[in-house]
Amino acid sequence: MAEDWLSDVRKYAPGAEPDDVAGIVRYCGIALRKRDSSLVSFSSPEETARVRENFLKKKLALDHSDSALDDAIASVGERMKADRTKNRVTVYYLLAEHFDKLPAFRKAASGTKKSAPAASATSASPASIPPNEADAAPAASAAAASPAPASASASQSERFTGTTAEGARPAGESSSFNWWWIVVALIIIVILFVFFR
């Protein structure tokens, strides 16, 4: 179901940021695919209880009393009273705004686009790199440090000899790499010599 969530939110919060709304849309996920689950029914006690338990308590980690949370839900319902369709994204946005929890969605929205510039990736120490980016950092710094090979044959040559065009050994490869291929080649030569003798 195609829906302009940002426009709907901005009917009630004109200054709504696209990243905040995108974060809430991501949180709602599959619920937005069907018309019924994409709307909130304020007249259903089960529905408002679900909003309180799943969104306010679990997602926003609020420890307010149930009555305080129910009052906030009711105030959003009152605010949207004139709207026949109360979109879940808009309801959640207004509740997050009410409890000053929009930064949680902003962080989630910008976290997916996070990428470190090549220069800083080469100069950053491993301790300063967040855990989820630590694995990607060595590859990024290796790629920034050595230029791309001129041709496929150059990269194959590097793979078999274990060195780059500048003579430096790629990170993570030991000097035994060359010796392994030499040993294999010698064994093949000995076998051929014995076979054709």
C-alpha positions as CSV (number, residue, x, y, z in Angstrom):
1,M,0.0,0.0,0.0
2,A,1.7,3.2,-1.2
3,E,1.2,6.0,1.3
4,D,2.9,9.4,1.8
5,W,3.6,9.0,5.5
6,L,5.6,12.3,5.8
7,S,2.7,14.4,4.4
8,D,0.3,12.7,6.8
9,V,2.5,13.3,9.8
10,R,3.1,17.0,8.7
11,K,-0.7,17.6,9.0
12,Y,-0.2,17.5,12.7
13,A,3.6,18.2,13.0
14,P,4.6,20.6,10.2
15,G,8.2,20.5,11.2
16,A,8.5,16.7,11.1
17,E,11.9,15.6,9.8
18,P,11.9,13.0,7.0
19,D,14.5,10.8,8.9
20,D,12.3,10.6,12.0
21,V,9.3,9.5,9.9
22,A,11.5,7.1,7.9
23,G,12.7,5.6,11.2
24,I,9.1,5.0,12.4
25,V,8.1,3.5,9.0
26,R,11.0,1.1,9.4
27,Y,9.9,0.2,12.9
28,C,6.3,-0.5,11.8
29,G,7.6,-2.6,8.9
30,I,5.2,-5.3,7.7
31,A,2.3,-3.8,9.7
32,L,2.1,-1.0,7.0
33,R,1.4,-3.5,4.2
34,K,-2.2,-4.1,5.1
35,R,-4.8,-1.4,5.4
36,D,-6.2,-2.6,8.8
37,S,-2.9,-3.0,10.5
38,S,-1.6,0.4,9.2
39,L,-4.3,2.2,11.1
40,V,-4.9,2.7,14.8
41,S,-8.4,2.3,16.2
42,F,-8.7,4.4,19.3
43,S,-12.1,3.0,20.0
44,S,-10.6,-0.5,20.6
45,P,-9.2,-1.1,24.1
46,E,-7.1,-4.0,22.8
47,E,-5.5,-1.8,20.1
48,T,-4.7,1.1,22.5
49,A,-3.3,-1.5,25.0
50,R,-1.1,-2.9,22.2
51,V,0.2,0.6,21.4
52,R,0.9,1.2,25.1
53,E,2.7,-2.2,25.6
54,N,4.5,-2.7,22.3
55,F,5.4,0.9,21.3
56,L,5.5,3.0,24.4
57,K,6.9,0.5,26.8
58,K,9.0,-1.8,24.6
59,K,10.2,0.5,21.8
60,L,10.4,3.8,23.6
61,A,11.3,2.1,27.0
62,L,9.0,4.4,29.0
63,D,8.4,3.5,32.6
64,H,5.4,5.8,33.2
65,S,2.3,4.4,34.8
66,D,-0.3,2.8,32.5
67,S,-2.7,5.6,33.2
68,A,-0.2,8.3,32.1
69,L,0.6,6.3,29.0
70,D,-3.1,5.8,28.3
71,D,-3.7,9.6,28.7
72,A,-1.0,10.3,26.2
73,I,-2.6,7.9,23.7
74,A,-6.0,9.4,24.3
75,S,-4.6,12.9,23.7
76,V,-3.2,11.9,20.4
77,G,-6.5,10.3,19.5
78,E,-8.3,13.5,20.4
79,R,-5.8,15.5,18.3
80,M,-6.5,13.3,15.3
81,K,-10.3,13.1,15.9
82,A,-11.2,14.9,12.7
83,D,-9.2,12.4,10.6
84,R,-11.2,9.4,9.6
85,T,-8.1,7.3,9.0
86,K,-5.6,7.5,11.9
87,N,-2.3,6.2,10.3
88,R,-0.1,4.2,12.6
89,V,3.0,6.1,11.5
90,T,1.4,9.4,12.5
91,V,0.1,8.1,15.8
92,Y,3.6,6.7,16.7
93,Y,5.3,9.9,15.6
94,L,3.0,12.1,17.7
95,L,3.5,9.8,20.7
96,A,7.3,9.8,20.3
97,E,7.2,13.6,19.9
98,H,5.0,13.9,23.1
99,F,7.6,11.9,25.1
100,D,10.6,13.5,23.4
101,K,11.8,10.2,22.0
102,L,12.2,11.2,18.3
103,P,16.0,11.0,18.5
104,A,15.8,7.2,18.8
105,F,14.3,7.1,15.4
106,R,16.6,9.7,14.0
107,K,19.6,7.6,15.1
108,A,18.2,4.5,13.6
109,A,17.6,6.3,10.3
110,S,21.1,7.8,10.0
111,G,22.7,4.6,11.2
112,T,21.9,2.7,8.0
113,K,23.6,5.4,5.9
114,K,26.7,5.7,8.0
115,S,29.9,5.4,6.1
116,A,33.3,6.7,7.1
117,P,35.4,8.7,4.5
118,A,38.4,6.9,3.1
119,A,40.9,9.3,4.7
120,S,39.5,8.9,8.2
121,A,39.2,5.1,7.8
122,T,43.0,4.9,7.2
123,S,43.9,7.1,10.1
124,A,41.3,5.9,12.7
125,S,42.6,3.5,15.4
126,P,40.8,0.2,15.9
127,A,39.7,1.4,19.4
128,S,37.8,4.4,17.9
129,I,35.9,2.3,15.4
130,P,32.4,1.1,16.5
131,P,32.2,-2.8,16.8
132,N,29.9,-3.2,13.8
133,E,32.3,-1.3,11.6
134,A,35.5,-2.9,12.9
135,D,35.4,-5.8,10.4
136,A,35.0,-3.4,7.5
137,A,37.8,-1.0,8.5
138,P,40.9,-3.1,7.6
139,A,39.4,-3.8,4.1
140,A,38.6,-0.1,3.6
141,S,42.1,1.0,4.7
142,A,43.8,-1.7,2.6
143,A,41.8,-0.5,-0.4
144,A,42.6,3.1,0.2
145,A,46.3,2.3,0.7
146,S,47.0,0.3,-2.5
147,P,45.8,1.4,-6.0
148,A,43.6,-0.9,-8.1
149,P,45.6,-3.3,-10.4
150,A,45.8,-2.1,-14.0
151,S,44.4,-5.3,-15.4
152,A,43.0,-8.8,-14.5
153,S,46.4,-10.3,-15.3
154,A,48.1,-7.9,-12.9
155,S,45.8,-9.0,-10.1
156,Q,46.3,-12.7,-10.9
157,S,50.0,-12.1,-10.9
158,E,49.7,-10.5,-7.4
159,R,47.7,-13.4,-6.2
160,F,50.2,-16.0,-7.2
161,T,53.4,-14.1,-6.3
162,G,51.9,-12.7,-3.1
163,T,53.1,-9.2,-3.9
164,T,51.6,-6.0,-5.3
165,A,53.0,-3.9,-8.2
166,E,55.0,-1.8,-5.7
167,G,56.5,-5.0,-4.2
168,A,54.6,-4.8,-0.9
169,R,52.9,-7.9,0.4
170,P,49.1,-7.6,0.8
171,A,47.9,-7.5,4.4
172,G,47.2,-10.8,6.0
173,E,49.4,-12.9,3.7
174,S,52.5,-14.6,5.1
175,S,55.8,-15.2,3.2
176,S,55.0,-19.0,3.2
177,F,52.5,-18.3,0.5
178,N,55.2,-18.3,-2.2
179,W,56.9,-21.3,-0.8
180,W,53.7,-23.4,-1.0
181,W,53.4,-22.8,-4.7
182,I,57.1,-23.6,-5.3
183,V,56.7,-26.9,-3.4
184,V,53.6,-27.9,-5.4
185,A,55.4,-27.1,-8.6
186,L,58.5,-29.1,-7.6
187,I,56.3,-32.1,-6.7
188,I,54.5,-32.0,-10.1
189,I,57.9,-31.8,-11.9
190,V,59.2,-34.8,-9.9
191,I,56.0,-36.8,-10.7
192,L,56.3,-36.0,-14.4
193,F,60.0,-36.8,-14.5
194,V,59.4,-40.2,-12.8
195,F,56.3,-41.0,-15.1
196,F,58.1,-40.2,-18.4
197,R,61.5,-41.7,-17.5
